[in-house]
């Protein structure tokens, strides 16, 4: 098992970095939504999804 980890260390570390980055993005988006920030950056008056945006 340890030989497998040693031989594939670069692939494993890259996968962990990508996973950590995606989790960070998801957490940031959840915090922004909880604080009432919009992800699109425009006004809600003309948005077709305005009813579901700030639930």
C-alpha positions in Angstrom: 0.0 0.0 0.0 2.8 2.4 0.9 4.5 1.7 -2.4 1.3 2.6 -4.2 1.2 5.9 -2.4 4.8 6.7 -3.1 4.5 5.8 -6.8 1.3 8.0 -7.2 2.1 10.8 -4.8 1.9 13.6 -7.4 -1.5 12.4 -8.6 -2.9 12.0 -5.1 -1.6 15.4 -4.0 -3.1 17.1 -7.1 -6.4 15.4 -6.5 -6.4 16.6 -2.9 -5.5 20.2 -3.9 -8.4 20.2 -6.4 -10.8 18.8 -3.9 -9.8 21.3 -1.3 -10.2 24.2 -3.8 -13.7 23.0 -4.8 -14.7 22.6 -1.1 -13.4 26.2 -0.5 -15.5 27.5 -3.3 -18.6 25.7 -2.1 -18.2 27.0 1.5 -17.6 30.6 0.2 -20.8 30.4 -1.9 -22.8 29.1 1.0 -21.5 31.9 3.3 -22.2 34.5 0.7 -25.7 33.2 0.2 -26.4 33.1 3.9 -25.3 36.8 4.2 -27.6 37.8 1.3 -25.0 38.4 -1.3 -26.0 37.6 -4.9 -23.8 35.4 -7.0 -24.7 37.1 -10.3 -23.9 40.6 -9.2 -26.8 42.3 -10.9 -30.2 43.6 -9.6 -33.0 41.2 -8.8 -35.7 43.3 -10.4 -35.3 41.8 -13.9 -34.1 38.4 -12.9 -36.4 35.4 -13.6 -35.0 33.5 -10.6 -35.4 36.3 -8.1 -38.1 34.4 -6.1 -35.7 31.5 -5.4 -32.5 33.6 -5.0 -32.9 34.8 -1.4 -34.7 31.9 0.4 
